[in-house]
């Protein structure tokens, strides 16, 4: 996993006013929208890097003004770390008034620096620079001496560290930064100020004043961008969206996307194409959230165009006119990017954040989790679930209520006097959900459709709660294949009834295949937690997940049976020879959806019988109840281990603020949950 990128510079508060046209002087007019955003070049670039799936950290000065909570929450929402930022008392954040014309997408910025000091060399020197993979500096004329000292400190401590510098404003003193970086971003404004009239001319000119090997990059708005190194210069056409929505932060997006390409060791020509594509998609949406959804389609398009680019480069060396636009996720003309077909890559995000592959969620007034009776507008989901680390799912409400009480005793979690465990989703009448400190215990019902619906909503819940590094477990029962009742099976791969390791799902008339991958290292760790004193054996192997309890599992006791016992046994022996140890009805969807969401997950089930010997469970109720506790015991050991519980049990947290934030929306959510079919 790559180390974080560090973006050093300014964070400010943007007051963004959207108008249908630029206001006429000395007039009074209403505007369609007014919003507050976190701004600043380095601040924005750190956000985009995080949205592209990288670990990202911002370093700049903060103040303990009333706006600090807003700044902190917004950084956290976008998965950017700010723990190293110094906080100054009795100051105010720099503020910008931004006027956006919705007719042509232009933005006009009026900036006031306020009285917050800039970052100095003393604060920067306290960093352990070995923690980072790349350091980016926002060039600021008012802090030029400190920035030069910071870069010098990096060079003295770590010669290998890559450094980029952005030079945007038309300030002569910023010339001093040109020879200091490995990558230099120069703006159109600065290029014009320096006497250049085209982007290629600017790149060629600035290459003459940088150190050998430096990459110079110059974005030129709607005309695209150019870059060069060691005398070679290429240009790239812009990639505008169907409709320009918000150009604020487009340049910061471009810079971040290019940095992303270099951290991942792409050649810089490909990085230039990638940056233009990502920046073009950004101006087609408001803000930065969800911009990472364009990453895989852009990478795939670049790969598919590689041969054509090579042919073009032979005919016209060093000139690229790569201008194909990535289709919008809302477009109906091309579904290639709506089916999420890039499944062979790991989708886990390096910062541990849970992200959604659905841009529509951010456009909603509130996201109703119908089957959980929760809503993003009615409840403070971050307050309610932000501390969750372990999500445990099982079939029935009763079993998961019992697990909630069991894990409460195991981790020593004490409820306030006079209270009892609450079924948080009681008003949905579909699933049951209990919270015990960092543990969620949820019933998932029976079969792939039921667990699939639940996973959609629980994954969205983790996203709205801004949970990081959650681990999902399915605790269940199963039929053993060659294993008698009472054995534990930890799944390392789920397969369907045809022994195919993927979930096949019809979407808009097309079959989408999602790999049913589980975390192999997690499975091994769970197996290591079993001991010689356990009255059971723990196995790791493949699990067959069927869509049906009777015919799909080859049972002889259903209402229909069009095969013989001999045919059944031949099939069971065949799958046993392929290392399939058990059979159940949920693991395929559980594995496929958690993998698609980039979430670590494990399936651990207890066998109730050996299917090679029959179909009916003959053990007593007391024995079955004890067997069903066995997966819970192993998962409890994992939870206690990762909570660091080697000493006394933790104290329960103090009561927090109220979790219902909008009673009217709460009533609506409950009504929708109760009536939604």
Secondary structure, 3 states (H helix, E strand, C coil): CCCEEEEECCCEEEEEEEECCCCCCCCCCCCCEEEEEEECHHHHHHHHHHHCCCCEEEECCEECCCCHHHHHHHHHHCCCECCCCCEECCCCCCEEEEEEECCCCCEEEEEECCCCCCCCHHHHHCCCHHHEEEEEEECCHHHHHHHHHHHHHHHHHCCCCCEEEEECCCCHHHHHHHHHCCEEEECHHHHHHCCCCCHHHHHHHHHCCCCCCCEEEEECHHHCEEEEECCEEEEECCCCCCCCCCCCCHHHHHHHHHHHHHHCCCCHHHHHHHHHHHHHHHCCCCCCCCCCHHHHHHHHHHHHCHHHHHHHHHHCCCCCCCCCCCCCCCCCCCCCCCCCCCCCCCCCCCCCECCCCCHHHHHCCCCEECCCCEECCCECHHHHHCCCCEEEEECCHHHHHHHHHHHHHHCCCCCCCCCCCCCCCCCCCCCCEEEECCEEEEECCCCHHHHHHHHHHHHHHHHHCCCECCEEEEEEEEEECCCCCCCEEEEEEEECCCCCCEEEEEECCEEEEEECECCHHHHHHHHHCCCCCCCCCEEEEEEEECCCCCHHHCCCCCCCCCCCHHHHHHHHHHHHHCCEEEEECCHHHHHHHHHHCCCEEEEEEEEEEECCCCCCCCCCHHHHHHHHHHHHHHHHHHHHHHCCCCCCCCCCCCCCCCCECCHHHHHHHHHHHHHCC
